[in-house]
Amino acid sequence: MPTGISLARRAVPLVLFAAALSGPAVAADYPSRPIRAIINVSAGGTADVFARTLGEELHRRLGQPLIIDPRPGGGFIVAGRACADAEPDGYTVCILSGETLVYNEFLFKRLPYDPRKDFAPITNFFFNTQALVVSAALGVHSLPELAALAKAKPGTLAYVAPSIPLGLFFDRFNRQNGTDLVRIPFKGGGEAVSGILSGTTPIAFFGLANFIEHLRGGALTGLSVDGAARSPLFPDIPTLRELGYTAEITRQYFGLVAPAATPAPIIARLHDAIVGIMNEPEFRQRNLIERGLEPIGDTPDAFARFLAQDRVLSERVVKEAGLQPQ
């Protein structure tokens, strides 16, 4: 007659066998109800518009709607906490930028979530190309011309740059050229564009999507973009690297993650459906490229590796900026 220990030993393979069978079953039945997508920005922005468009296509593929749940504010912490605290059952996913996923670790002494452990990467959607633009009224068409104008009009030229690495770009620009471009607090894309067009803040470095119609109409002049390659929308605008800028700079991106411990078969099902949508030529062109976004759609493992690399780079950028955790 078998002992209790021997029965327990026999039970272990049965448990593992049942778990192996449950993975495909979970994926096959998923999703059976709407999926909530927490996003760390407010409604109406570039990432929000993309998420809602993607959700419409995902609904057609998976048969369930994607309910967008904006959680802006709190230094991008609110959404991170909500994502980390959600049930890891596949019915909550999170669309988060690098601030939540990486930068906050170096900007705050305490976080209500662990950026390294609380999220399961699914895919990086896109890089949000950042463009350095000036009001056409300035009459400058290159960085040397901007430096010359700034020297001729000291203390009078203002700029907006919402992120740490883009702010560092202007700090370095001022040091290298002996200029004193003045930084103005960034309160939102719409207000910043109004400031450029009115001439009150004639220099800006942020999302290309905000400038497309004004660059095409001639009201703004593009001096550079932060991508590894030129934007297909504006092939005449050079990259920072082409202009000899060798300092480290982190990119703006939005990726899809799930709460840690979300079953791997669900992660795989979501990834395959979403990347399949992103790889459709018409969707890719209309909803990414034409909006100034650089499509990625990588694998969960590749996204995890990218986050690890971005974490190292971001820590160096924060230290160079002289920022102390708050």
BELRA-V369760 format. One record per residue. N is the residue number from 0. RES is the residue in one letter. NEAR is the number of other C-alpha atoms within 12 Angstrom. Layout:
n->[N/N]
res->[RES/RES]
near->[NEAR/NEAR]
This chain:
n->[0/1/2/3/4/5/6/7/8/9/10/11/12/13/14/15/16/17/18/19/20/21/22/23/24/25/26/27/28/29/30/31/32/33/34/35/36/37/38/39/40/41/42/43/44/45/46/47/48/49/50/51/52/53/54/55/56/57/58/59/60/61/62/63/64/65/66/67/68/69/70/71/72/73/74/75/76/77/78/79/80/81/82/83/84/85/86/87/88/89/90/91/92/93/94/95/96/97/98/99/100/101/102/103/104/105/106/107/108/109/110/111/112/113/114/115/116/117/118/119/120/121/122/123/124/125/126/127/128/129/130/131/132/133/134/135/136/137/138/139/140/141/142/143/144/145/146/147/148/149/150/151/152/153/154/155/156/157/158/159/160/161/162/163/164/165/166/167/168/169/170/171/172/173/174/175/176/177/178/179/180/181/182/183/184/185/186/187/188/189/190/191/192/193/194/195/196/197/198/199/200/201/202/203/204/205/206/207/208/209/210/211/212/213/214/215/216/217/218/219/220/221/222/223/224/225/226/227/228/229/230/231/232/233/234/235/236/237/238/239/240/241/242/243/244/245/246/247/248/249/250/251/252/253/254/255/256/257/258/259/260/261/262/263/264/265/266/267/268/269/270/271/272/273/274/275/276/277/278/279/280/281/282/283/284/285/286/287/288/289/290/291/292/293/294/295/296/297/298/299/300/301/302/303/304/305/306/307/308/309/310/311/312/313/314/315/316/317/318/319/320/321/322/323/324/325]
res->[M/P/T/G/I/S/L/A/R/R/A/V/P/L/V/L/F/A/A/A/L/S/G/P/A/V/A/A/D/Y/P/S/R/P/I/R/A/I/I/N/V/S/A/G/G/T/A/D/V/F/A/R/T/L/G/E/E/L/H/R/R/L/G/Q/P/L/I/I/D/P/R/P/G/G/G/F/I/V/A/G/R/A/C/A/D/A/E/P/D/G/Y/T/V/C/I/L/S/G/E/T/L/V/Y/N/E/F/L/F/K/R/L/P/Y/D/P/R/K/D/F/A/P/I/T/N/F/F/F/N/T/Q/A/L/V/V/S/A/A/L/G/V/H/S/L/P/E/L/A/A/L/A/K/A/K/P/G/T/L/A/Y/V/A/P/S/I/P/L/G/L/F/F/D/R/F/N/R/Q/N/G/T/D/L/V/R/I/P/F/K/G/G/G/E/A/V/S/G/I/L/S/G/T/T/P/I/A/F/F/G/L/A/N/F/I/E/H/L/R/G/G/A/L/T/G/L/S/V/D/G/A/A/R/S/P/L/F/P/D/I/P/T/L/R/E/L/G/Y/T/A/E/I/T/R/Q/Y/F/G/L/V/A/P/A/A/T/P/A/P/I/I/A/R/L/H/D/A/I/V/G/I/M/N/E/P/E/F/R/Q/R/N/L/I/E/R/G/L/E/P/I/G/D/T/P/D/A/F/A/R/F/L/A/Q/D/R/V/L/S/E/R/V/V/K/E/A/G/L/Q/P/Q]
near->[6/9/9/10/11/11/13/13/14/15/14/14/13/14/14/14/13/14/17/16/15/18/22/19/18/23/25/17/18/27/29/17/18/21/30/31/37/41/44/39/36/24/19/19/23/35/39/30/23/36/42/28/27/37/32/22/25/30/25/16/22/29/19/21/25/34/27/32/28/30/27/27/17/19/25/35/34/29/40/45/32/35/44/34/24/27/22/27/28/38/31/37/45/51/51/50/41/43/41/47/48/41/41/35/32/31/28/24/15/15/28/22/29/28/38/26/22/28/41/41/43/44/43/38/41/36/36/37/42/42/41/41/46/43/37/26/20/31/22/23/25/25/34/20/17/37/27/24/25/28/19/16/17/18/17/22/33/32/38/39/35/27/34/35/35/36/32/29/36/38/25/23/24/27/14/15/20/21/27/27/35/26/29/26/19/25/15/24/25/19/19/34/37/25/27/36/28/19/23/25/31/38/44/49/45/40/40/44/38/33/37/30/19/22/28/18/14/18/25/35/38/45/36/38/44/41/34/22/22/29/32/23/29/28/16/20/30/29/29/30/19/19/19/12/22/14/22/25/33/37/37/40/36/39/47/44/50/46/41/29/22/31/29/29/27/37/39/31/31/40/36/24/28/37/33/26/30/35/24/19/16/14/23/28/20/21/31/37/30/27/33/37/39/37/34/29/33/29/28/31/21/18/30/27/19/28/39/22/18/29/27/21/24/33/29/24/30/32/19/21/25/17/21/16/17/12]
